[in-house]
Amino acid sequence: MSGGMWVTQNKVRPGAYINFVSVPRPTFTLGDRGIATIPLELDWGAENTLINVYSDDFLGGESVPLIGYSAFDAEAKLLRPMLSSCYLVKVFRLNPGGTKASVVHNGLTVTAKYNGKFGNELAITVEIIEGLARVTTWARGNSVDVQNVTKIGELDDNGFVTFSGDPDQPPVTTTAGMPLEGGTNGTVNESTAYAAYTGLLRKTRWNAVAVPTGTQTVKSVMTTFLEQMWKDEGRYVQGVISEYNTADHFAVISNKNSVALDGENFTNAEATAIIAGLSGGVVMTQSLTNMRIRGATRIIGELSNTEIIEALQADFIMIFKPQKMFKKKNLNNNINKKLQ
């Protein structure tokens, strides 16, 4: 609000919007409160369940066995802003099915733990050292598990692969890594996927859900689900759905535009992850109004003042730069100078 006293409810722009301010920050900041959730197509991970990804595990790499990537991988684009604001994100894999990667070497069969293309980035090496077979599991070139055994039956499954074969046969040395092959992703069936997802969400605790899709059917399904959570379950959770102000319900936040984080562009649909992270991370006494987006470098779909007012009146949430305001002291000094 600019100069003057506000004595009546005649303002439009003060309301549900996010204040855009670019501030320096480290590559990744850990969230410390709140639970958000998001459905994603993944190359790896458990199916028909909610995968718990904690912010400290995401940064430390412990999330790789769960979803196939950590905070520093390109595929983590939507999870980075969510886990910067929340300590936990519950991820649902939208694309079940597909096949598991595997490899067979002299009686030793190694199979990826989950279906998906990430399994093709796994490999096994076997070295004989002082009479023991050292079996190493590799993921994207990184050693993730090492076991020293005398026979196949002594090998324990790990977070990436399972072992099978003649339990009494010793593993045979490999001169090079044995890459797993044949892993494929499943496909998304929106009807069954979102029915399973919402069914799981009804049974667990969370604060905000991102809906990073442009499909009108999914938007409608998720809006109905969120309304039921409020009405039937008494749970005042929120969902972020881009460009869907027709929802017309407190449970739905509908964003009109987007932003670039650390130079990486987010579409309006992808920006739901940013806003859901912020919404899930605030305490009950906080609002998203005037909240800063750390790491923001540019607004995508910047609106004029008139467009912002129109969008707010149409029940959208906006990302925009703060208006420049006179400081009261400077304003009074300018007035005094004019009077003199």
C-alpha positions, 0 to 999 in steps of 0.5 A: 500500500502506498502513502495515505491511511487505509480506512476501508476495505477498498484494496485489491492487491493486498491478499493471497500472493507471493512476494518475489525477491531474489536473495543469495542462498546456498545450492540447496537449503534443507527444509525443517518443517511441514509435509508436502506430497507430489505425484511424479513419473519416475525411472525408479522406486516402489509402486502403489505406495508413498515414498518418504523423501526427507530433506537431509536424505535428499541432500546426502544422497540417501534418497537415490535408492528410493527414487533414483536421484538426489538433490544434485540430479537434473531429475530432482527439479521439482523436489528441490524447491519442495524440500527446501521448504518442507522436511518431508515430501511423500512421492507417489510413482505414477507409472507402475509396471515396466521391467526390471534390469538384470544381468547373469554371470556364471550362475550369478543372477543380479536383478534390479530391485525396482522396475524402470530405466534407472536399473540400466545405470546399475552394474556389478563387479567381482574381484577375488581378494585373499580368497574372498569374492568382493562383490561391488554394486555400482549406481551411476558409477558410484560404489553403493554396496560392497560385500566379501563372500565365499559363495553366492548364498552369502550375498545379501540383497541391498537397496539397488539389487537382489542376488540369486543363483546356486547358493553354494557356488562361489562368485566368479571374477569379472574383468570388467563391470557387468551392467544391468540391462533391460530395465523399462518404465511403465506407463501412466494410467491417470484414472487408476494412478490418481485413484490409488494416490488419493486413496493413500493420501486419505490414510496419512498425514500431510499439509500440501499437495502439488499437482504438476499437470495440465490435464483438466481431468486430473485437476477436476479429480484432485479438486474433488478430493481436496474438497472431500478432505475438508468436508468429510475428513475435517482435514484442512489441507491444500492443493496447488493446481495451476490455472484452475480458479474454477475450483473456487474452494479454500482447499485449492491454490491456483497459480497464474504464473511462474518463476525461474529458480537459480536460472532454471525455468519452471512452467506454471504446472511445475511451479505448483511444486514451489508453492506447495512446498511453501504452503506445506512448510508454513506454520498455522500462524503464517501466510504465503502473502508477501513470502519470498521465494529464495533463489528466484532469478526471474518471473515467468509470465510477469503481469502488469498492475492491472493484470495482477488486480484482475487475476486476484479478483479471479481468485488466482495466486500471483508471483510478482516483484514488490512495488517500490514504496516511499518511506514515510520519513522521506515522503514527509521530508519531500512535502516539507521541502515543497511547503518551504 
